[in-house]
Amino acid sequence: MKKEVKDYIENLDKKDIPWHRMVTAYGTAREYPAYLDILGEMKDIQVLENVLNSISDFEHQETLFPPAPFALVFLVRILEKALSTENNPNADYLAEKLADFLGYCYEACDNVMNSYDPDEPFENFSDMLDEEYLLPEDYEEEDIDEFFEEGYDKLFYSTYYYSEIVLSQVPEILDKYNRFPEISEKMKK
């Protein structure tokens, strides 16, 4: 991983992301900061389940939407926090669910990266936050529906490219805590 990308991932703050202007499979990522906070608290299993279902809308049928690499940064951090939390069944539950979901996202990235005629990704991870790739500040519902009607090949490719980079951290984290070796091995291949 390039040093610039690693530094960006390590220093990314969820407040730096215009979530409300990023398109998901079912609207926008407006609620992601709250979802990430709830997941990080690891309190109620039913709430965790509901939030995981809600935040996973950056993926739909192996298609990743632009919030994916950004959300994945925080989900990987939460996975590591859950793995390092002892004597908490909610943390264990969350770790297992996140490891499964992150493994699934990695497979989606791998499938696209191996079958898609690659463009060059954006030079910087943060380039996906350029104005032209975000909804307007005063967007209407039809803006969401029409968002991908224009050519967004470079954004599409970069979404998978940077998601795969973020997800490449997962096997090392799983190995560090000696958890979910089957997911780790699958992601290493």
C-alpha positions in Angstrom: 0.0 0.0 0.0 1.4 3.4 -0.9 2.3 5.6 2.0 -0.1 8.4 1.0 -3.0 5.9 0.9 -2.0 4.4 4.2 -1.7 7.8 5.8 -5.1 8.9 4.4 -6.8 5.7 5.7 -5.2 6.0 9.2 -6.1 9.7 9.5 -9.6 9.7 8.0 -12.3 11.1 10.2 -15.9 10.3 9.5 -16.6 14.0 9.8 -14.5 14.6 6.7 -16.9 12.7 4.5 -19.9 14.4 2.9 -22.0 11.2 3.5 -25.3 13.0 2.8 -24.1 13.7 -0.8 -23.0 10.1 -1.6 -25.3 7.7 -3.4 -26.0 4.2 -2.0 -28.2 1.4 -3.3 -31.2 2.9 -1.5 -30.7 6.6 -1.2 -27.7 8.3 0.4 -25.2 7.6 3.2 -26.6 10.4 5.3 -27.1 8.1 8.4 -23.7 6.4 8.2 -22.0 8.5 11.0 -24.7 7.5 13.4 -24.6 3.9 12.3 -20.8 3.8 12.8 -21.2 5.3 16.3 -23.8 2.6 17.2 -21.6 -0.2 15.9 -18.6 1.2 17.8 -20.6 1.1 21.0 -21.3 -2.7 20.6 -24.3 -2.6 23.0 -27.5 -4.4 21.9 -27.3 -7.4 19.5 -30.6 -6.7 17.8 -29.6 -3.0 17.3 -26.3 -4.1 15.9 -28.0 -6.5 13.5 -30.4 -3.7 12.3 -27.6 -1.2 11.9 -25.4 -3.7 10.0 -28.3 -4.3 7.6 -28.8 -0.5 7.1 -25.1 0.4 6.6 -24.5 -2.4 4.2 -26.5 -0.5 1.5 -23.2 0.7 0.0 -23.2 -2.9 -1.5 -26.0 -4.4 -3.5 -25.6 -7.7 -5.5 -21.8 -7.4 -5.5 -22.0 -3.8 -6.7 -20.2 -1.3 -4.5 -21.4 2.3 -4.4 -19.1 5.3 -3.8 -19.4 5.4 0.0 -18.0 1.8 0.2 -14.3 2.5 0.6 -14.9 5.2 3.1 -17.4 3.2 5.2 -15.0 0.2 5.0 -12.3 2.2 6.6 -14.5 2.6 9.7 -15.9 -0.9 9.6 -12.3 -2.3 9.6 -11.5 -0.2 12.6 -14.6 -1.4 14.4 -13.7 -5.0 13.5 -10.4 -4.6 15.2 -12.0 -2.9 18.2 -14.5 -5.8 18.5 -11.7 -8.4 18.2 -9.7 -6.6 21.0 -12.7 -6.3 23.3 -12.7 -9.2 25.9 -15.6 -10.7 27.7 -18.3 -9.0 25.6 -20.6 -11.3 23.7 -21.9 -8.3 21.7 -18.3 -7.6 20.5 -17.9 -11.3 19.6 -21.2 -11.2 17.7 -20.2 -8.0 15.9 -16.7 -9.3 15.0 -18.1 -12.4 13.4 -20.8 -10.5 11.4 -18.2 -7.9 10.3 -15.6 -10.5 9.3 -18.2 -12.3 7.2 -19.4 -9.1 5.6 -15.9 -7.7 4.9 -15.0 -11.1 3.4 -18.0 -10.9 1.1 -17.1 -7.3 0.1 -13.5 -8.5 -0.7 -14.9 -11.2 -3.0 -17.0 -8.6 -4.8 -13.9 -6.4 -5.2 -11.9 -9.4 -6.4 -14.6 -10.4 -8.9 -14.8 -6.9 -10.4 -11.0 -6.3 -10.4 -10.4 -9.6 -12.2 -13.1 -9.2 -14.8 -13.3 -5.5 -15.5 -11.2 -3.8 -18.1 -9.4 -1.5 -15.7 -9.2 2.2 -15.9 -6.6 4.0 -14.0 -7.9 4.6 -10.5 -8.0 8.1 -9.2 -4.5 9.2 -8.1 -5.7 9.9 -4.6 -8.3 8.1 -2.4 -9.8 11.5 -1.6 -10.4 12.3 -5.3 -13.6 10.3 -5.1 -14.9 13.3 -3.0 -14.4 15.8 -5.7 -17.6 17.9 -6.4 -18.3 16.2 -9.7 -18.8 12.8 -8.0 -21.1 14.0 -5.2 -24.7 15.0 -5.3 -25.4 18.7 -5.3 -25.9 20.3 -1.9 -29.5 21.0 -2.7 -30.2 17.7 -4.5 -33.7 16.4 -5.2 -34.8 12.7 -5.2 -34.5 12.5 -9.0 -30.9 13.6 -8.7 -30.2 10.3 -6.9 -32.0 8.3 -9.5 -30.1 10.0 -12.3 -26.7 10.1 -10.6 -25.1 7.2 -12.5 -26.6 7.9 -15.9 -23.5 9.8 -16.9 -20.1 8.2 -17.4 -18.6 7.4 -14.1 -16.2 4.6 -15.1 -13.2 6.0 -13.2 -15.3 6.5 -10.1 -16.7 3.0 -10.4 -13.2 1.5 -10.8 -11.7 3.6 -8.0 -14.5 2.5 -5.7 -13.4 -1.1 -6.0 -9.7 -0.3 -6.2 -9.7 1.7 -2.9 -12.2 -0.7 -1.2 -9.8 -3.6 -2.0 -6.9 -1.7 -0.5 -8.8 -1.0 2.7 -10.0 -4.6 2.9 -6.4 -5.9 2.4 -5.8 -5.0 6.1 -8.4 -7.5 7.3 -6.4 -10.8 7.1 -3.6 -9.2 9.1 -6.1 -8.1 11.8 -7.8 -11.5 11.9 -4.5 -13.2 12.2 -3.3 -10.9 14.9 -6.3 -11.9 17.1 -6.2 -15.5 15.8 -9.9 -15.4 14.7 -11.8 -16.5 11.6 -8.8 -18.1 9.8 -11.0 -19.4 7.0 -12.0 -15.8 6.1 -8.4 -14.6 6.4 -7.1 -17.4 4.1 -9.8 -16.7 1.6 -8.9 -13.0 1.5 -5.2 -13.7 1.1 -5.6 -15.7 -2.1 
